[in-house]
Amino acid sequence: MTLVSQPDTSTPPKNVYKFRDLTIEELKNVSMTYPNFTFSMNTYTFKDGSQKDLLNFSGTVPVKYGNSYNIPIRLWILDSHPFAPPICFLKPTANMGIAVGKHVDARGRIYLPYLQNWSHPKSTLIGLIKEMIAKFEEELPLYSLSSSDAARQSELLAYIAKITEAGETDMKSRSKTGGRNEGYFNKITIVGAGDLGIACVLAVAAKDVADKVVLLDLSEGAAKGGTMDLEIFAVPNVEISKDFSASADSKVVVLTVNSLGNAQTYLDVIQSNVELFRGIIPAVSHYSQNAVLLVASHPVEVMTFVSWKLSSFPKSRVIGVGANLDSERFQYVLTNLLKAEVLAKDAWVIGEQGEDKVPSWTSCNVVASQTEAMAAHDSREKVANRAMEILKGKGQRSWSVGLSVADLADSILKDKRKVHSVSTLAKGCCNINSEVFLSLPCILGASGVIEMVRLEEDPLVQEKLQSSAGSIHDLQQQLKL
């Protein structure tokens, strides 16, 4: 098969595929390596009922499992390829049964570490197929059916196709009538099924923030730990999936994943996270093109910057959890422990998450003279220092960060126009000229950051922000994006 001579089937249309030349080059390599593959353009139906014309190819791959077998597969190429992994399925004939296992579900969908860690240009279709063969040689994904079993399977597949088609028709009719359940009005996807991801799910569910929550579990193998518990105890309106398409049309996508590699230095750890995000951000951005990305991964300032670059979203729709939790605690201590309620309403923790964060204010009381202004400033600083000292021993547990994430998601989804201290692009603020994200008080709404709230001018605060911006920018310059 020659890609150039068959543009209608094997060459991506210019108006569909964003990285057409890269995609064509990859498909040429696949065609040369596996000449039995056939290429076509067909309509793919996603879980939410939406459809898209996608390039796909199918054929068999050789697998040795005692004997030699030809395993039929089909790969769908997303229009953001090669920055998002393909969707892979087995393509069993009528006399084959699907052996559900570690890497294959009941529908024949294929899950592999290679897909979960997809990162262009390191990841390729050829590399994916090689890993697929290797995994299938460990655990054969198909088995032979008897003639009677094959007949029953054919009937079952026909029945499933029929009810699936009916379900899609019903979904489309509900869409036309404008029902609230269509696509779920407020849908959140939480990426990462570690302690923080599960804490976010439970906090969002407890506060009734969304109509539906999707937990994307990107770990290899079967569900375990907290993910299994969520399934066992059936938390309402929560779906657990390994499929990026399950996140489609989310209003908010929360990133909680962190790399658990064997990196030796701090820079290596962050670079591992960058590689992890390289396989996630383009995919979730593709399925939820109008979402607000809410980053809770560490270090939050750098990973928010990485998410912004990889998604190509406007800066207003990429934010980090930043110092929202610290600010809420700061205001609580001022109001309830130090009885300084007047100060608390304008008090914020800003800057870089960790030891370099700094208290600040968004307004000040009008005073009659410079002497009174100095006295008021000194008094306020003493109260702020006491509050920060009280908070010094407070760590950031998964459940507390989860509650903070739910608080931010609530303000976004319900368009509350509430002020939060979140990681946002700080360029242009406090004489910062580099593209770095720092926690600053911002008004949040349905489109993310609506407006940055003006800070009271304080040379010491500005100096600390500029210092943080400089160190973060230096770190970002060493990363391979």
N, C-alpha and C positions, 0 to 999 in steps of 0.2 A: 504493500500500500504506500502511495506517495502522498504526503500531506498537501503539497502545493497543488497537485492536480485535482484534489477533491475538496475545494473550499467549503462546499455546502455541508459536508459532514464532519470532516476531520480538522478543519481550520476554524478557530474561534472567530465568530463575527466581530467586526470592529466595534460595534455599538453595544456588545455584551461584555466582552472580556477586557478588564482594565489593563492587564499586563499581557497583551496578545503575543508579542514577540517571544517573551520568556516561555509562555505556555506552548507555543508552536515548537520551540526548540526542545522542550521536554518530551513532547509527544513524538517527535521524530526519533529521539533516542529509544523510547518505548517500542515504537514500530520496528526499529532495526533489531532490537534485542528479542522481542517477542512478535515475530511476523504473523502469528496466528490471530492476534488481536484485531477486532473490527471496531471501527470508530463511527459514532453517529451523534446527532443532536436530537435529544428527546426532552419531554416535559417531566420534571421531577416534582413530586408532591411532598412538601415538608409536613412535619407533625401538626402544625397549626392549620393545615389545609391550603396554605398558599402554594403557588406553583411557579416554576421558572424553567425556561428552556436552558438546558445545560448539556455541554459536551460530555460524552461518556464513552468508555470502551469496555469490551468484554472479550473473554477468551478463556483459555485454560493455562494453569501453571503446573509444572511437573513437581510431584511430591513423592518422596520415597518413604514408605511406612511399611517396612517388610517388603511388600511389592511396590511397583511403581504405579502412581495414580495421576490422572489429569484432573485437577480441581477447577471447576468453572467459577469465575469471578466476574464482577462488574464494578467498575470504578467511575463515580460521577465527579467531574471536575468543576469546582465552584468558580464563579466569575472573578473571585479575588485571588485565584491561583497565580503564582506559587506561594503566596503569603498565607494561605489557609489550606489545610489538608483536604484531600478528597474524601468523599463519602464512599465507603467500601461495603460491598455485599457479596455473599456467595450467590451463585446462580444455578441452583440444583435443577436437574432434569426431573421428570415425573417419577423415575425409579430411584431417586436419591432422597434420603432423609437427612435433616440437619442435626448434627450432634452438638447440642448446646453445651458450651464449656467456658473456659477462662476467657477466650478471645472471640466467641461467637454467641449471639443471642438467638432467641427462638425465631426471629424474622430473618436470620441469616446476616444481620449486620455484623461487621467485623470491627473489633476493637484491638488496637495494638499500641504498645509503648511508643512506637515510631510515630503514630498519629498524634498521640497526646503530647509528644515533645517536638512536634513539627516546627521547623525553623528554617526559613529560606536564608541563604542558599545551601545550607548544610543538608537539608532534607530534599530528597528527590523521589520521583515516582519509581525509578529503578531500585533505589534503596528500599523503598516501602515494599515493593513486590518481593525483594530478596528476604526481608524480615518475615513477610507473610508466609513464604515457602518454609522458612526455618521454623516458625511457630506451628505450622500445619504438620511438619514432620515430627514434632513433639506430641501433638494431639490432633488426630485426623478430624476435620470438621464435618465430614459427610460419611454416610454409610449407605449400603445398598438395601433397597426395599424388596420384599417379595412382590409378586404380581398383584396379589390382593391388597397388600398394604399400599402399593403404588396407586391403585385405583381409588382407594379411600383417600389418599393424600391429594390426588387430583380433584376429587369432589370437595375436599376441605379447602384447598387453595381457591377453587372457583367460588365457594361460598364466602370466604374471607374477602376476595376481590369484590364480590357483590355488595356485601355490607359496608365495606370501606368506601366504595363509590357512593352508596346511599348516604353514608355519614358525611362525606365531603359535600354532597349536594345539599344536605340539611344545614351544614355549616355556612355554605354560601348564601342560602336563603335567609338564615338568621342575620348574616352580615347586611343584607339588603334592607331588613326591617329595623336595623340599628339597635338590636338587643344589647344590653349591658354585658352579657357574658361573651359576646363576640370578641375573640382575641384577648379577653380579660382586660378590663379598663385600666387597672393598676397592677402591673406585673413587674416583679423584681427577680433578677437572676443573681445568685450568689455563686461566685466561682471559687471552688476550693472546699473540700469536705473535711478539713482539719478541725481542731477545737474552735478556732475563730469563726470559720465558716458556719459550723453548726450553731455556735452561740448567736451569730447574726440571724440565722433562720428562726431560732426560738424567740429572739427578741422581736423580730418583725412580726412573727405570728402572735406573740403575746400582746403587742400593741395594736394589732389589727391594722397594720399599715397598708397592706396590699391585698388584692383579690386573689392573687396567686403568687407563690414563691417557687422558683426553680433552683434546685441545688445542683450545680454541675460538679460531679465527682470525677476528677481527672486522675485519680490514683489507679494503679494497675490492678486488675483482678477483681474478684467478687467484692460486694459491699461488706464492710466490717466496721466494728466499733460504733461510733455515734451514728454513722449513716445507717447501719443496720437497725439501730434502736429507733431511728425516725421512721423506718419502714414498719417495724414491729408495732409501734404504738400509734401509727397512722395519724400524724399531725395534720390537721385539716388544711386543705389548699396548698400542700407542699408536694412537689414532684421531684424525685431524684433521678438524674439522668447523666449519662456519659456522652451524650450527643449534643454538640453545640447548637444544632437546629432547634433544640427544645427551648433555647433562650430567645427565640424570635419575637420581635416586637416588645421587648422589655422596655419599661420607662426608665428604670435604673438598673445598672449592672455593677455589682459590688465585687471588687477583686480582693481576695483574702489569701491567695496562694503565696508560698515562699519556697524557694528551692531548698531541698534537703541533701544537696550534693556533698562532696568531700573537699570543698574549697578550703584553701589554707589561709588566705588573707581576706581582709574585709572587702577589698576591691574584687577579689575572686568571687566572694559570696554575692555581691551585687551583680556582677557580670552573669552569674548563674541565674539570678532572678530575671535579668534582661533577656537571656535566652529562653527562659520559661515564658515570659510575656510575649516574646516574638511569635510563639505558637498559639497564643490565646487572644490577644487584642485584635488582630485583623479578623479573626473568626467571629468574635462577639460583636465587633463593629459592623461586620457584614450583615449579621442577622438582626441587629437592633440599631439601625442607622441614625435614629433620633434620640437614642438613650443618653442619659447622663452617666458617665463613668465615675464611680466612687471608689477610690483606692485606699485599701487598708493594709496593703503589704508593706514590708519594711525594706529599706528606709523610705518612709512615705513620701518625702519631698522628691527624692530621685525617681521612685517608681511612678509617681504621678506625672513627672516630666516624661518618662519613657512611654507611658500610656498615651500621653498627648501626642508625642511624635509618631508612634506606631498607628494610632487611630486616625490621624488627620482631622480629628474633631475640632471645632472651635474651642478656644481656651475656656469659655464659660461652661462648657459641658464636660470638662475633665477636672475633677477636684479630689483632694485627698482628705482623709478624716482629720488630719492635722491636730490642732490643739482644741478641738471641740470638747472633748472630755475634760481636759485640763481647765478650760474656761468655765464650763458648767460647775465643776468642783470649786473653782476659785470664787465664783459668784455665790455659791451655796455657803462657803465658809464665811465670806464677808457678811452675808445677810443673817445667817442663823447662829454663827459662833461668835463673831466679832461685832454683831449688831450694827453693821455699817451699810444698811440697805441703800442709802442715797448713793454711796460710792459704787455699790455692786452692779447697778443697772448699766453703768458705763465702763465696767471693768472687763478686761480680756487678757488671756494669755496668748501671745503671738510668737511668730518666728519659727525656729527649728524645733522639731519634736525632740525631747530629751533634756539634757542639762543646760543647753543654750537657749531654752525658751525664756521669755521675758514678759512680765506684766505690763499692760499698757491701758490707755483710756481713750475713749472716742469723743469725750467732751469734758469741759471743766466748768465749775461754778464761777460766775462773774463776781469779782471782788473789787473793792474800792481802790486799792493801792497795790504797788509792787511789793511792799512789805507784807501785806495780807496774803498776796498771791504766793509768796515764798513760804510763808507759814503754813498755808493750806497745802501746798505741794509737799512740804516736809512731813506734815501730819499724815497725808494720804500715803506717802511712801512707806512710812512706818507700819501702817495698817496692812499695806500690800505685802511687805516683807514678812510680817507675822503670818499672814494667810499662806504665803508660799512655803514658809517653814513648816506649817501644819501639814501641807500637802506633800512635803518632801518624801515622806515614808510611803506614800500611796503609789502602788504599782499600777500597771495597766493589765488587768486580767482579761482573759478572752471574753468573759460574760459582760464586763464593764464596757469594753470596746464594742461588743455586740449591741448593747443598749445605745451607745453613742451613734452607731451606724443606723439603727432603727430611728433615732431622733432626726438624723439628717435626711434619711429617706422619706420620713413623714413630711418634713418641710418641703421637699421637692415634689413629691407626688400630690400633695394637697395644695401646692402653690401658696404656702403660708406667708411668704415674704418676711420670714423671720431671720434675724441676724445670728450667724454662727462664725466661729473662728475656724476656718478651713484652709487647707493648702490650695493656693491659687497662684496663677502666674504673677509674680511680684515685679516684673520689669516695669519701670516707670514710677514705682513707689519708693519713697525714701532715697532717691538718687541711685536706685539699683538699675544697672544698664544691661545685665545679663539675663538670659532666659532660665530663671530658676523659680521653683515653687516654694512659697513660705506660707505659714498660717497667718491670715489676716482676717479681720471681721468683714463678712460679706453677707449681703441679703440674698437668701436662696429662694428659688421658685421653680416652676415646672421646667424652665430652660436652664437650670443650674444657677450659676452666679449671675444675678441681675445687676448688682452694683456693689462696689467695694466701699465700705464705710470709712470716712476720713478719720485718721488718727490724730490725736492731740500731738502737736509738735514737741518732741523731747529729744535733744541731741544725743543723750545716752542710749535711748531706745533705737534711734536711727543708726548709731554706730554699731550696736549689737546686730541689727538686721543686716547691715552691710557686710559685717564680718561673716555671718552665717551664709549669706548669699555668695560671698567669695569662696568659702571652703566647699560649698555644694557645687558651685560651677567648676572648680578645679577637679572635683571628683568626677563630675559628668564628662569632662574633657578626656578622662582616661578610659571611659567606657567605649566599647565597640557597639554602636547602635546600627 
